[in-house]
Amino acid sequence: MEIVTLECEVCGERNYSTNKTKKMVQQRLKLSLKKYCPRCKKHTVHKEVK
Ligand SMILES: [Zn+2]
């Protein structure tokens, strides 16, 4: 398991962290999730950052 941080694509705020399974890491999957951003005050796309 690897912990990754999810960053709002709009404002760059780092709002969430999540676990990636080893399989996901090996497949080099990039997470891209719609999550609520408190700074934007709406749901935005969050992408993983290291
Ligand atoms: Zn935002």
mmCIF file of the protein (N, C-alpha, C, O) and its ligand, coordinates in Angstrom:
data_MODEL
# 
_entry.id   MODEL 
# 
loop_
_entity.id 
_entity.type 
_entity.pdbx_number_of_molecules 
1 polymer     1 
2 non-polymer 1 
# 
_entity_poly.entity_id                      1 
_entity_poly.type                           'polypeptide(L)' 
_entity_poly.nstd_linkage                   no 
_entity_poly.nstd_monomer                   no 
_entity_poly.pdbx_seq_one_letter_code       MEIVTLECEVCGERNYSTNKTKKMVQQRLKLSLKKYCPRCKKHTVHKEVK 
_entity_poly.pdbx_seq_one_letter_code_can   MEIVTLECEVCGERNYSTNKTKKMVQQRLKLSLKKYCPRCKKHTVHKEVK 
_entity_poly.pdbx_strand_id                 A 
# 
loop_
_entity_poly_seq.entity_id 
_entity_poly_seq.num 
_entity_poly_seq.mon_id 
_entity_poly_seq.hetero 
1 1  MET n 
1 2  GLU n 
1 3  ILE n 
1 4  VAL n 
1 5  THR n 
1 6  LEU n 
1 7  GLU n 
1 8  CYS n 
1 9  GLU n 
1 10 VAL n 
1 11 CYS n 
1 12 GLY n 
1 13 GLU n 
1 14 ARG n 
1 15 ASN n 
1 16 TYR n 
1 17 SER n 
1 18 THR n 
1 19 ASN n 
1 20 LYS n 
1 21 THR n 
1 22 LYS n 
1 23 LYS n 
1 24 MET n 
1 25 VAL n 
1 26 GLN n 
1 27 GLN n 
1 28 ARG n 
1 29 LEU n 
1 30 LYS n 
1 31 LEU n 
1 32 SER n 
1 33 LEU n 
1 34 LYS n 
1 35 LYS n 
1 36 TYR n 
1 37 CYS n 
1 38 PRO n 
1 39 ARG n 
1 40 CYS n 
1 41 LYS n 
1 42 LYS n 
1 43 HIS n 
1 44 THR n 
1 45 VAL n 
1 46 HIS n 
1 47 LYS n 
1 48 GLU n 
1 49 VAL n 
1 50 LYS n 
# 
loop_
_struct_asym.id 
_struct_asym.entity_id 
A 1 
B 2 
# 
loop_
_chem_comp.id 
_chem_comp.type 
_chem_comp.mon_nstd_flag 
ARG 'L-peptide linking' y 
ASN 'L-peptide linking' y 
CYS 'L-peptide linking' y 
GLN 'L-peptide linking' y 
GLU 'L-peptide linking' y 
GLY 'peptide linking'   y 
HIS 'L-peptide linking' y 
ILE 'L-peptide linking' y 
LEU 'L-peptide linking' y 
LYS 'L-peptide linking' y 
MET 'L-peptide linking' y 
PRO 'L-peptide linking' y 
SER 'L-peptide linking' y 
THR 'L-peptide linking' y 
TYR 'L-peptide linking' y 
VAL 'L-peptide linking' y 
ZN  non-polymer         . 
# 
_pdbx_entity_nonpoly.entity_id   2 
_pdbx_entity_nonpoly.name        ? 
_pdbx_entity_nonpoly.comp_id     ZN 
# 
_pdbx_nonpoly_scheme.asym_id         B 
_pdbx_nonpoly_scheme.entity_id       2 
_pdbx_nonpoly_scheme.mon_id          ZN 
_pdbx_nonpoly_scheme.ndb_seq_num     1 
_pdbx_nonpoly_scheme.pdb_seq_num     101 
_pdbx_nonpoly_scheme.auth_seq_num    101 
_pdbx_nonpoly_scheme.pdb_mon_id      ZN 
_pdbx_nonpoly_scheme.auth_mon_id     ZN 
_pdbx_nonpoly_scheme.pdb_strand_id   A 
_pdbx_nonpoly_scheme.pdb_ins_code    . 
# 
loop_
_atom_site.group_PDB 
_atom_site.id 
_atom_site.type_symbol 
_atom_site.label_atom_id 
_atom_site.label_alt_id 
_atom_site.label_comp_id 
_atom_site.label_asym_id 
_atom_site.label_entity_id 
_atom_site.label_seq_id 
_atom_site.pdbx_PDB_ins_code 
_atom_site.Cartn_x 
_atom_site.Cartn_y 
_atom_site.Cartn_z 
_atom_site.occupancy 
_atom_site.B_iso_or_equiv 
_atom_site.pdbx_formal_charge 
_atom_site.auth_seq_id 
_atom_site.auth_comp_id 
_atom_site.auth_asym_id 
_atom_site.auth_atom_id 
_atom_site.pdbx_PDB_model_num 
ATOM   1   N  N  . MET A 1 1  ? 0.846   -1.201 0.000   1.00 0.00 ? 1   MET A N  1 
ATOM   2   C  CA . MET A 1 1  ? 0.000   0.000  0.000   1.00 0.00 ? 1   MET A CA 1 
ATOM   3   C  C  . MET A 1 1  ? 0.878   1.247  0.000   1.00 0.00 ? 1   MET A C  1 
ATOM   4   O  O  . MET A 1 1  ? 1.932   1.305  0.634   1.00 0.00 ? 1   MET A O  1 
ATOM   5   N  N  . GLU A 1 2  ? 0.405   2.213  -0.722  1.00 0.00 ? 2   GLU A N  1 
ATOM   6   C  CA . GLU A 1 2  ? 1.140   3.470  -0.820  1.00 0.00 ? 2   GLU A CA 1 
ATOM   7   C  C  . GLU A 1 2  ? 0.154   4.610  -0.583  1.00 0.00 ? 2   GLU A C  1 
ATOM   8   O  O  . GLU A 1 2  ? -0.933  4.630  -1.161  1.00 0.00 ? 2   GLU A O  1 
ATOM   9   N  N  . ILE A 1 3  ? 0.529   5.533  0.246   1.00 0.00 ? 3   ILE A N  1 
ATOM   10  C  CA . ILE A 1 3  ? -0.362  6.667  0.517   1.00 0.00 ? 3   ILE A CA 1 
ATOM   11  C  C  . ILE A 1 3  ? -0.084  7.771  -0.496  1.00 0.00 ? 3   ILE A C  1 
ATOM   12  O  O  . ILE A 1 3  ? 1.056   8.200  -0.672  1.00 0.00 ? 3   ILE A O  1 
ATOM   13  N  N  . VAL A 1 4  ? -1.134  8.218  -1.149  1.00 0.00 ? 4   VAL A N  1 
ATOM   14  C  CA . VAL A 1 4  ? -1.003  9.319  -2.098  1.00 0.00 ? 4   VAL A CA 1 
ATOM   15  C  C  . VAL A 1 4  ? -1.908  10.469 -1.658  1.00 0.00 ? 4   VAL A C  1 
ATOM   16  O  O  . VAL A 1 4  ? -2.932  10.266 -1.005  1.00 0.00 ? 4   VAL A O  1 
ATOM   17  N  N  . THR A 1 5  ? -1.510  11.657 -2.026  1.00 0.00 ? 5   THR A N  1 
ATOM   18  C  CA . THR A 1 5  ? -2.282  12.845 -1.715  1.00 0.00 ? 5   THR A CA 1 
ATOM   19  C  C  . THR A 1 5  ? -3.098  13.237 -2.930  1.00 0.00 ? 5   THR A C  1 
ATOM   20  O  O  . THR A 1 5  ? -2.617  13.167 -4.060  1.00 0.00 ? 5   THR A O  1 
ATOM   21  N  N  . LEU A 1 6  ? -4.327  13.647 -2.696  1.00 0.00 ? 6   LEU A N  1 
ATOM   22  C  CA . LEU A 1 6  ? -5.191  14.106 -3.782  1.00 0.00 ? 6   LEU A CA 1 
ATOM   23  C  C  . LEU A 1 6  ? -5.295  15.623 -3.757  1.00 0.00 ? 6   LEU A C  1 
ATOM   24  O  O  . LEU A 1 6  ? -5.636  16.227 -2.740  1.00 0.00 ? 6   LEU A O  1 
ATOM   25  N  N  . GLU A 1 7  ? -4.994  16.215 -4.890  1.00 0.00 ? 7   GLU A N  1 
ATOM   26  C  CA . GLU A 1 7  ? -4.932  17.669 -5.007  1.00 0.00 ? 7   GLU A CA 1 
ATOM   27  C  C  . GLU A 1 7  ? -6.036  18.169 -5.931  1.00 0.00 ? 7   GLU A C  1 
ATOM   28  O  O  . GLU A 1 7  ? -6.281  17.585 -6.986  1.00 0.00 ? 7   GLU A O  1 
ATOM   29  N  N  . CYS A 1 8  ? -6.699  19.248 -5.531  1.00 0.00 ? 8   CYS A N  1 
ATOM   30  C  CA . CYS A 1 8  ? -7.724  19.868 -6.365  1.00 0.00 ? 8   CYS A CA 1 
ATOM   31  C  C  . CYS A 1 8  ? -7.088  20.400 -7.639  1.00 0.00 ? 8   CYS A C  1 
ATOM   32  O  O  . CYS A 1 8  ? -6.112  21.148 -7.598  1.00 0.00 ? 8   CYS A O  1 
ATOM   33  N  N  . GLU A 1 9  ? -7.653  20.004 -8.767  1.00 0.00 ? 9   GLU A N  1 
ATOM   34  C  CA . GLU A 1 9  ? -7.091  20.402 -10.050 1.00 0.00 ? 9   GLU A CA 1 
ATOM   35  C  C  . GLU A 1 9  ? -7.305  21.902 -10.315 1.00 0.00 ? 9   GLU A C  1 
ATOM   36  O  O  . GLU A 1 9  ? -6.558  22.512 -11.079 1.00 0.00 ? 9   GLU A O  1 
ATOM   37  N  N  . VAL A 1 10 ? -8.313  22.482 -9.689  1.00 0.00 ? 10  VAL A N  1 
ATOM   38  C  CA . VAL A 1 10 ? -8.657  23.884 -9.932  1.00 0.00 ? 10  VAL A CA 1 
ATOM   39  C  C  . VAL A 1 10 ? -7.741  24.827 -9.138  1.00 0.00 ? 10  VAL A C  1 
ATOM   40  O  O  . VAL A 1 10 ? -7.135  25.732 -9.712  1.00 0.00 ? 10  VAL A O  1 
ATOM   41  N  N  . CYS A 1 11 ? -7.642  24.615 -7.823  1.00 0.00 ? 11  CYS A N  1 
ATOM   42  C  CA . CYS A 1 11 ? -6.894  25.569 -6.987  1.00 0.00 ? 11  CYS A CA 1 
ATOM   43  C  C  . CYS A 1 11 ? -5.596  24.995 -6.433  1.00 0.00 ? 11  CYS A C  1 
ATOM   44  O  O  . CYS A 1 11 ? -4.774  25.739 -5.898  1.00 0.00 ? 11  CYS A O  1 
ATOM   45  N  N  . GLY A 1 12 ? -5.400  23.698 -6.552  1.00 0.00 ? 12  GLY A N  1 
ATOM   46  C  CA . GLY A 1 12 ? -4.149  23.098 -6.079  1.00 0.00 ? 12  GLY A CA 1 
ATOM   47  C  C  . GLY A 1 12 ? -4.146  22.753 -4.603  1.00 0.00 ? 12  GLY A C  1 
ATOM   48  O  O  . GLY A 1 12 ? -3.132  22.299 -4.074  1.00 0.00 ? 12  GLY A O  1 
ATOM   49  N  N  . GLU A 1 13 ? -5.261  22.960 -3.938  1.00 0.00 ? 13  GLU A N  1 
ATOM   50  C  CA . GLU A 1 13 ? -5.363  22.611 -2.518  1.00 0.00 ? 13  GLU A CA 1 
ATOM   51  C  C  . GLU A 1 13 ? -5.292  21.095 -2.348  1.00 0.00 ? 13  GLU A C  1 
ATOM   52  O  O  . GLU A 1 13 ? -5.922  20.343 -3.092  1.00 0.00 ? 13  GLU A O  1 
ATOM   53  N  N  . ARG A 1 14 ? -4.512  20.659 -1.354  1.00 0.00 ? 14  ARG A N  1 
ATOM   54  C  CA . ARG A 1 14 ? -4.403  19.225 -1.101  1.00 0.00 ? 14  ARG A CA 1 
ATOM   55  C  C  . ARG A 1 14 ? -5.394  18.836 -0.013  1.00 0.00 ? 14  ARG A C  1 
ATOM   56  O  O  . ARG A 1 14 ? -5.161  19.078 1.171   1.00 0.00 ? 14  ARG A O  1 
ATOM   57  N  N  . ASN A 1 15 ? -6.483  18.241 -0.423  1.00 0.00 ? 15  ASN A N  1 
ATOM   58  C  CA . ASN A 1 15 ? -7.601  18.014 0.486   1.00 0.00 ? 15  ASN A CA 1 
ATOM   59  C  C  . ASN A 1 15 ? -7.713  16.605 1.021   1.00 0.00 ? 15  ASN A C  1 
ATOM   60  O  O  . ASN A 1 15 ? -8.276  16.403 2.097   1.00 0.00 ? 15  ASN A O  1 
ATOM   61  N  N  . TYR A 1 16 ? -7.199  15.634 0.310   1.00 0.00 ? 16  TYR A N  1 
ATOM   62  C  CA . TYR A 1 16 ? -7.430  14.250 0.703   1.00 0.00 ? 16  TYR A CA 1 
ATOM   63  C  C  . TYR A 1 16 ? -6.167  13.428 0.545   1.00 0.00 ? 16  TYR A C  1 
ATOM   64  O  O  . TYR A 1 16 ? -5.276  13.766 -0.235  1.00 0.00 ? 16  TYR A O  1 
ATOM   65  N  N  . SER A 1 17 ? -6.108  12.344 1.300   1.00 0.00 ? 17  SER A N  1 
ATOM   66  C  CA . SER A 1 17 ? -5.082  11.346 1.036   1.00 0.00 ? 17  SER A CA 1 
ATOM   67  C  C  . SER A 1 17 ? -5.763  9.989  1.028   1.00 0.00 ? 17  SER A C  1 
ATOM   68  O  O  . SER A 1 17 ? -6.769  9.772  1.703   1.00 0.00 ? 17  SER A O  1 
ATOM   69  N  N  . THR A 1 18 ? -5.198  9.095  0.259   1.00 0.00 ? 18  THR A N  1 
ATOM   70  C  CA . THR A 1 18 ? -5.818  7.782  0.104   1.00 0.00 ? 18  THR A CA 1 
ATOM   71  C  C  . THR A 1 18 ? -4.741  6.735  -0.097  1.00 0.00 ? 18  THR A C  1 
ATOM   72  O  O  . THR A 1 18 ? -3.579  7.054  -0.349  1.00 0.00 ? 18  THR A O  1 
ATOM   73  N  N  . ASN A 1 19 ? -5.145  5.486  0.018   1.00 0.00 ? 19  ASN A N  1 
ATOM   74  C  CA . ASN A 1 19 ? -4.215  4.387  -0.182  1.00 0.00 ? 19  ASN A CA 1 
ATOM   75  C  C  . ASN A 1 19 ? -4.339  3.817  -1.578  1.00 0.00 ? 19  ASN A C  1 
ATOM   76  O  O  . ASN A 1 19 ? -5.440  3.646  -2.102  1.00 0.00 ? 19  ASN A O  1 
ATOM   77  N  N  . LYS A 1 20 ? -3.204  3.529  -2.168  1.00 0.00 ? 20  LYS A N  1 
ATOM   78  C  CA . LYS A 1 20 ? -3.198  2.802  -3.434  1.00 0.00 ? 20  LYS A CA 1 
ATOM   79  C  C  . LYS A 1 20 ? -2.677  1.406  -3.162  1.00 0.00 ? 20  LYS A C  1 
ATOM   80  O  O  . LYS A 1 20 ? -1.735  1.206  -2.395  1.00 0.00 ? 20  LYS A O  1 
ATOM   81  N  N  . THR A 1 21 ? -3.307  0.457  -3.805  1.00 0.00 ? 21  THR A N  1 
ATOM   82  C  CA . THR A 1 21 ? -2.817  -0.913 -3.656  1.00 0.00 ? 21  THR A CA 1 
ATOM   83  C  C  . THR A 1 21 ? -1.569  -1.104 -4.516  1.00 0.00 ? 21  THR A C  1 
ATOM   84  O  O  . THR A 1 21 ? -1.315  -0.344 -5.451  1.00 0.00 ? 21  THR A O  1 
ATOM   85  N  N  . LYS A 1 22 ? -0.807  -2.125 -4.180  1.00 0.00 ? 22  LYS A N  1 
ATOM   86  C  CA . LYS A 1 22 ? 0.423   -2.412 -4.919  1.00 0.00 ? 22  LYS A CA 1 
ATOM   87  C  C  . LYS A 1 22 ? 0.107   -2.643 -6.398  1.00 0.00 ? 22  LYS A C  1 
ATOM   88  O  O  . LYS A 1 22 ? 0.870   -2.244 -7.278  1.00 0.00 ? 22  LYS A O  1 
ATOM   89  N  N  . LYS A 1 23 ? -1.026  -3.292 -6.652  1.00 0.00 ? 23  LYS A N  1 
ATOM   90  C  CA . LYS A 1 23 ? -1.434  -3.569 -8.024  1.00 0.00 ? 23  LYS A CA 1 
ATOM   91  C  C  . LYS A 1 23 ? -1.667  -2.270 -8.804  1.00 0.00 ? 23  LYS A C  1 
ATOM   92  O  O  . LYS A 1 23 ? -1.260  -2.149 -9.959  1.00 0.00 ? 23  LYS A O  1 
ATOM   93  N  N  . MET A 1 24 ? -2.324  -1.308 -8.159  1.00 0.00 ? 24  MET A N  1 
ATOM   94  C  CA . MET A 1 24 ? -2.570  -0.018 -8.803  1.00 0.00 ? 24  MET A CA 1 
ATOM   95  C  C  . MET A 1 24 ? -1.259  0.709  -9.090  1.00 0.00 ? 24  MET A C  1 
ATOM   96  O  O  . MET A 1 24 ? -1.113  1.358  -10.126 1.00 0.00 ? 24  MET A O  1 
ATOM   97  N  N  . VAL A 1 25 ? -0.312  0.596  -8.168  1.00 0.00 ? 25  VAL A N  1 
ATOM   98  C  CA . VAL A 1 25 ? 0.992   1.246  -8.359  1.00 0.00 ? 25  VAL A CA 1 
ATOM   99  C  C  . VAL A 1 25 ? 1.715   0.619  -9.547  1.00 0.00 ? 25  VAL A C  1 
ATOM   100 O  O  . VAL A 1 25 ? 2.292   1.323  -10.376 1.00 0.00 ? 25  VAL A O  1 
ATOM   101 N  N  . GLN A 1 26 ? 1.677   -0.707 -9.620  1.00 0.00 ? 26  GLN A N  1 
ATOM   102 C  CA . GLN A 1 26 ? 2.355   -1.415 -10.710 1.00 0.00 ? 26  GLN A CA 1 
ATOM   103 C  C  . GLN A 1 26 ? 1.745   -1.072 -12.066 1.00 0.00 ? 26  GLN A C  1 
ATOM   104 O  O  . GLN A 1 26 ? 2.445   -1.011 -13.077 1.00 0.00 ? 26  GLN A O  1 
ATOM   105 N  N  . GLN A 1 27 ? 0.445   -0.850 -12.073 1.00 0.00 ? 27  GLN A N  1 
ATOM   106 C  CA . GLN A 1 27 ? -0.227  -0.503 -13.329 1.00 0.00 ? 27  GLN A CA 1 
ATOM   107 C  C  . GLN A 1 27 ? -0.090  0.979  -13.655 1.00 0.00 ? 27  GLN A C  1 
ATOM   108 O  O  . GLN A 1 27 ? -0.564  1.451  -14.689 1.00 0.00 ? 27  GLN A O  1 
ATOM   109 N  N  . ARG A 1 28 ? 0.565   1.701  -12.756 1.00 0.00 ? 28  ARG A N  1 
ATOM   110 C  CA . ARG A 1 28 ? 0.782   3.149  -12.915 1.00 0.00 ? 28  ARG A CA 1 
ATOM   111 C  C  . ARG A 1 28 ? -0.530  3.897  -13.161 1.00 0.00 ? 28  ARG A C  1 
ATOM   112 O  O  . ARG A 1 28 ? -0.605  4.821  -13.971 1.00 0.00 ? 28  ARG A O  1 
ATOM   113 N  N  . LEU A 1 29 ? -1.535  3.470  -12.446 1.00 0.00 ? 29  LEU A N  1 
ATOM   114 C  CA . LEU A 1 29 ? -2.824  4.141  -12.541 1.00 0.00 ? 29  LEU A CA 1 
ATOM   115 C  C  . LEU A 1 29 ? -2.752  5.489  -11.844 1.00 0.00 ? 29  LEU A C  1 
ATOM   116 O  O  . LEU A 1 29 ? -2.273  5.599  -10.715 1.00 0.00 ? 29  LEU A O  1 
ATOM   117 N  N  . LYS A 1 30 ? -3.227  6.495  -12.523 1.00 0.00 ? 30  LYS A N  1 
ATOM   118 C  CA . LYS A 1 30 ? -3.331  7.808  -11.905 1.00 0.00 ? 30  LYS A CA 1 
ATOM   119 C  C  . LYS A 1 30 ? -4.750  8.007  -11.416 1.00 0.00 ? 30  LYS A C  1 
ATOM   120 O  O  . LYS A 1 30 ? -5.710  7.917  -12.181 1.00 0.00 ? 30  LYS A O  1 
ATOM   121 N  N  . LEU A 1 31 ? -4.863  8.276  -10.146 1.00 0.00 ? 31  LEU A N  1 
ATOM   122 C  CA . LEU A 1 31 ? -6.183  8.493  -9.589  1.00 0.00 ? 31  LEU A CA 1 
ATOM   123 C  C  . LEU A 1 31 ? -6.714  9.860  -9.993  1.00 0.00 ? 31  LEU A C  1 
ATOM   124 O  O  . LEU A 1 31 ? -5.982  10.849 -10.023 1.00 0.00 ? 31  LEU A O  1 
ATOM   125 N  N  . SER A 1 32 ? -7.975  9.888  -10.296 1.00 0.00 ? 32  SER A N  1 
ATOM   126 C  CA . SER A 1 32 ? -8.637  11.139 -10.650 1.00 0.00 ? 32  SER A CA 1 
ATOM   127 C  C  . SER A 1 32 ? -10.072 11.039 -10.171 1.00 0.00 ? 32  SER A C  1 
ATOM   128 O  O  . SER A 1 32 ? -10.891 10.330 -10.756 1.00 0.00 ? 32  SER A O  1 
ATOM   129 N  N  . LEU A 1 33 ? -10.363 11.749 -9.111  1.00 0.00 ? 33  LEU A N  1 
ATOM   130 C  CA . LEU A 1 33 ? -11.653 11.581 -8.451  1.00 0.00 ? 33  LEU A CA 1 
ATOM   131 C  C  . LEU A 1 33 ? -12.350 12.920 -8.262  1.00 0.00 ? 33  LEU A C  1 
ATOM   132 O  O  . LEU A 1 33 ? -11.713 13.952 -8.051  1.00 0.00 ? 33  LEU A O  1 
ATOM   133 N  N  . LYS A 1 34 ? -13.658 12.876 -8.343  1.00 0.00 ? 34  LYS A N  1 
ATOM   134 C  CA . LYS A 1 34 ? -14.439 14.076 -8.030  1.00 0.00 ? 34  LYS A CA 1 
ATOM   135 C  C  . LYS A 1 34 ? -14.665 14.122 -6.528  1.00 0.00 ? 34  LYS A C  1 
ATOM   136 O  O  . LYS A 1 34 ? -15.307 13.245 -5.951  1.00 0.00 ? 34  LYS A O  1 
ATOM   137 N  N  . LYS A 1 35 ? -14.119 15.175 -5.903  1.00 0.00 ? 35  LYS A N  1 
ATOM   138 C  CA . LYS A 1 35 ? -14.242 15.317 -4.452  1.00 0.00 ? 35  LYS A CA 1 
ATOM   139 C  C  . LYS A 1 35 ? -14.592 16.761 -4.134  1.00 0.00 ? 35  LYS A C  1 
ATOM   140 O  O  . LYS A 1 35 ? -14.399 17.671 -4.940  1.00 0.00 ? 35  LYS A O  1 
ATOM   141 N  N  . TYR A 1 36 ? -15.113 16.930 -2.929  1.00 0.00 ? 36  TYR A N  1 
ATOM   142 C  CA . TYR A 1 36 ? -15.466 18.288 -2.505  1.00 0.00 ? 36  TYR A CA 1 
ATOM   143 C  C  . TYR A 1 36 ? -14.209 19.053 -2.104  1.00 0.00 ? 36  TYR A C  1 
ATOM   144 O  O  . TYR A 1 36 ? -13.396 18.560 -1.322  1.00 0.00 ? 36  TYR A O  1 
ATOM   145 N  N  . CYS A 1 37 ? -14.058 20.254 -2.643  1.00 0.00 ? 37  CYS A N  1 
ATOM   146 C  CA . CYS A 1 37 ? -12.939 21.115 -2.270  1.00 0.00 ? 37  CYS A CA 1 
ATOM   147 C  C  . CYS A 1 37 ? -13.462 22.264 -1.428  1.00 0.00 ? 37  CYS A C  1 
ATOM   148 O  O  . CYS A 1 37 ? -14.283 23.054 -1.895  1.00 0.00 ? 37  CYS A O  1 
ATOM   149 N  N  . PRO A 1 38 ? -12.990 22.368 -0.176  1.00 0.00 ? 38  PRO A N  1 
ATOM   150 C  CA . PRO A 1 38 ? -13.466 23.446 0.699   1.00 0.00 ? 38  PRO A CA 1 
ATOM   151 C  C  . PRO A 1 38 ? -13.069 24.829 0.193   1.00 0.00 ? 38  PRO A C  1 
ATOM   152 O  O  . PRO A 1 38 ? -13.785 25.802 0.433   1.00 0.00 ? 38  PRO A O  1 
ATOM   153 N  N  . ARG A 1 39 ? -11.951 24.929 -0.498  1.00 0.00 ? 39  ARG A N  1 
ATOM   154 C  CA . ARG A 1 39 ? -11.521 26.229 -0.994  1.00 0.00 ? 39  ARG A CA 1 
ATOM   155 C  C  . ARG A 1 39 ? -12.394 26.686 -2.164  1.00 0.00 ? 39  ARG A C  1 
ATOM   156 O  O  . ARG A 1 39 ? -12.807 27.844 -2.225  1.00 0.00 ? 39  ARG A O  1 
ATOM   157 N  N  . CYS A 1 40 ? -12.672 25.763 -3.094  1.00 0.00 ? 40  CYS A N  1 
ATOM   158 C  CA . CYS A 1 40 ? -13.532 26.082 -4.243  1.00 0.00 ? 40  CYS A CA 1 
ATOM   159 C  C  . CYS A 1 40 ? -15.009 26.051 -3.850  1.00 0.00 ? 40  CYS A C  1 
ATOM   160 O  O  . CYS A 1 40 ? -15.862 26.568 -4.572  1.00 0.00 ? 40  CYS A O  1 
ATOM   161 N  N  . LYS A 1 41 ? -15.302 25.444 -2.707  1.00 0.00 ? 41  LYS A N  1 
ATOM   162 C  CA . LYS A 1 41 ? -16.668 25.279 -2.219  1.00 0.00 ? 41  LYS A CA 1 
ATOM   163 C  C  . LYS A 1 41 ? -17.556 24.535 -3.209  1.00 0.00 ? 41  LYS A C  1 
ATOM   164 O  O  . LYS A 1 41 ? -18.744 24.832 -3.343  1.00 0.00 ? 41  LYS A O  1 
ATOM   165 N  N  . LYS A 1 42 ? -16.967 23.571 -3.894  1.00 0.00 ? 42  LYS A N  1 
ATOM   166 C  CA . LYS A 1 42 ? -17.738 22.714 -4.791  1.00 0.00 ? 42  LYS A CA 1 
ATOM   167 C  C  . LYS A 1 42 ? -16.939 21.445 -5.092  1.00 0.00 ? 42  LYS A C  1 
ATOM   168 O  O  . LYS A 1 42 ? -15.779 21.311 -4.701  1.00 0.00 ? 42  LYS A O  1 
ATOM   169 N  N  . HIS A 1 43 ? -17.586 20.531 -5.788  1.00 0.00 ? 43  HIS A N  1 
ATOM   170 C  CA . HIS A 1 43 ? -16.890 19.317 -6.188  1.00 0.00 ? 43  HIS A CA 1 
ATOM   171 C  C  . HIS A 1 43 ? -16.010 19.596 -7.398  1.00 0.00 ? 43  HIS A C  1 
ATOM   172 O  O  . HIS A 1 43 ? -16.459 20.166 -8.392  1.00 0.00 ? 43  HIS A O  1 
ATOM   173 N  N  . THR A 1 44 ? -14.776 19.192 -7.299  1.00 0.00 ? 44  THR A N  1 
ATOM   174 C  CA . THR A 1 44 ? -13.839 19.379 -8.407  1.00 0.00 ? 44  THR A CA 1 
ATOM   175 C  C  . THR A 1 44 ? -13.075 18.073 -8.614  1.00 0.00 ? 44  THR A C  1 
ATOM   176 O  O  . THR A 1 44 ? -13.158 17.157 -7.796  1.00 0.00 ? 44  THR A O  1 
ATOM   177 N  N  . VAL A 1 45 ? -12.341 18.003 -9.704  1.00 0.00 ? 45  VAL A N  1 
ATOM   178 C  CA . VAL A 1 45 ? -11.500 16.839 -9.961  1.00 0.00 ? 45  VAL A CA 1 
ATOM   179 C  C  . VAL A 1 45 ? -10.250 16.942 -9.090  1.00 0.00 ? 45  VAL A C  1 
ATOM   180 O  O  . VAL A 1 45 ? -9.570  17.967 -9.072  1.00 0.00 ? 45  VAL A O  1 
ATOM   181 N  N  . HIS A 1 46 ? -9.967  15.877 -8.381  1.00 0.00 ? 46  HIS A N  1 
ATOM   182 C  CA . HIS A 1 46 ? -8.756  15.795 -7.572  1.00 0.00 ? 46  HIS A CA 1 
ATOM   183 C  C  . HIS A 1 46 ? -7.828  14.755 -8.170  1.00 0.00 ? 46  HIS A C  1 
ATOM   184 O  O  . HIS A 1 46 ? -8.239  13.632 -8.462  1.00 0.00 ? 46  HIS A O  1 
ATOM   185 N  N  . LYS A 1 47 ? -6.576  15.139 -8.348  1.00 0.00 ? 47  LYS A N  1 
ATOM   186 C  CA . LYS A 1 47 ? -5.593  14.226 -8.913  1.00 0.00 ? 47  LYS A CA 1 
ATOM   187 C  C  . LYS A 1 47 ? -4.513  13.937 -7.904  1.00 0.00 ? 47  LYS A C  1 
ATOM   188 O  O  . LYS A 1 47 ? -4.229  14.747 -7.021  1.00 0.00 ? 47  LYS A O  1 
ATOM   189 N  N  . GLU A 1 48 ? -3.915  12.770 -8.046  1.00 0.00 ? 48  GLU A N  1 
ATOM   190 C  CA . GLU A 1 48 ? -2.897  12.369 -7.068  1.00 0.00 ? 48  GLU A CA 1 
ATOM   191 C  C  . GLU A 1 48 ? -1.592  13.121 -7.281  1.00 0.00 ? 48  GLU A C  1 
ATOM   192 O  O  . GLU A 1 48 ? -1.183  13.390 -8.411  1.00 0.00 ? 48  GLU A O  1 
ATOM   193 N  N  . VAL A 1 49 ? -0.968  13.442 -6.201  1.00 0.00 ? 49  VAL A N  1 
ATOM   194 C  CA . VAL A 1 49 ? 0.374   14.000 -6.232  1.00 0.00 ? 49  VAL A CA 1 
ATOM   195 C  C  . VAL A 1 49 ? 1.230   13.187 -5.268  1.00 0.00 ? 49  VAL A C  1 
ATOM   196 O  O  . VAL A 1 49 ? 0.702   12.558 -4.351  1.00 0.00 ? 49  VAL A O  1 
ATOM   197 N  N  . LYS A 1 50 ? 2.521   13.194 -5.463  1.00 0.00 ? 50  LYS A N  1 
ATOM   198 C  CA . LYS A 1 50 ? 3.415   12.437 -4.582  1.00 0.00 ? 50  LYS A CA 1 
ATOM   199 C  C  . LYS A 1 50 ? 3.686   13.216 -3.299  1.00 0.00 ? 50  LYS A C  1 
ATOM   200 O  O  . LYS A 1 50 ? 4.418   12.740 -2.431  1.00 0.00 ? 50  LYS A O  1 
HETATM 201 ZN ZN . ZN  B 2 .  ? -10.096 23.680 -5.142  1.00 0.00 2 101 ZN  A ZN 1 
# 
